[in-house]
C-alpha cells in the first residue's frame, strides 16, 4: 500500500502511456513502465510501484485527491484480502 501511495503522490514526474504514444488504448492512463537493464532497477520502488499502480482497478486509479485515493486503496485491499504482491499482480 505504501509503495503505491508513494507513486500516486509523486507520479507527476512519471510519464503516462498517453504521453508516450497517441493511440487510444485501454491502458492509456497507466504509468509507462520504463525499460531496465539491471536487477537493481527491477527491484526499485519506482519500478515495482509503477507495476502495482497499473494493476489497480480503474476506479481506484482515477481518484485525484491523495487522501481519498489512500482510503479507496485501503478499502480495495481489505475487501480482496491479498497476502502477497504476487497475488495482487495476478489479479
N, C-alpha and C positions, 0 to 999 in steps of 0.2 A: 504494500500500500504506500509506504514512504517513498519508494523509488518512483512510482507512478505519479505521486503528488509532486515530487521534485521536478519531473519532466513537465507536468502541467504548469507549474509555477514559472519555470524558466524556458518554456518552449518557444518563446518569441525568437530565439536565435536559431532554432532548428527549422529546416525547410519542410514544407508540406509537399505531398506529391503533386498538388495542383500548381506549385511553383516550378516544379521540375519539367513537367510536360503539360500540354493543353488539352489532352484527351479527357473526355467526361466519363470517368470510371467510377466504380463503387468505392474505391479506396482513395479518392482524390483528397479527402480531408484527413487522411492518415499522415503521420510524420514519415518523411523519406528515410529509409534505412540506409545508412552510409556503408559503402564497401570497406572491408577491413582486411589487413594482411597479417595482423598479429593476434595471438591469443589474448594479449593484454587488453586490446580494444574490444575483443569479442566478449570479455567478461566485465567490461566497464559499465558504470552506471548509465551512461548515455545510451549505449547500445542496448542493454537489457531493458532500460526504461522505455526506449522507443518501441521495442518489440511488445512489451507489456501494454503500453498505451494503445498501440494499434490493434491489439486483441480485445480490447474492451468493447462492449456494445455501444452502438451509436448514441443512444440516449444519455449515456454517461459522458462520452467524449464531447458532446455538444453543449454541456453546461459551461457557461462562461465564467461565472463567479467562482473564485477559488474555494471559498468555504462551502458553497453549495456542491461543488464538484467533489470535495472531500467527503461530504455527508452522503452523497449519492453513491460514490465508490464504496464506501464502508457498508452501506446498505446492500449493494450488489454482492460484495464479497461475503457478508454474513448470510445472505439468502442462499448462496450457492455452496457455502462451506467447503471451499477448496483447501487442501492441505499443503500442496506443493506448487511451485512455479510451473512444473511440467503439466500438472492438471489444468492450470489456468491457460497455458499456451495451447493445449489440445482442445479447448472449447470450440 
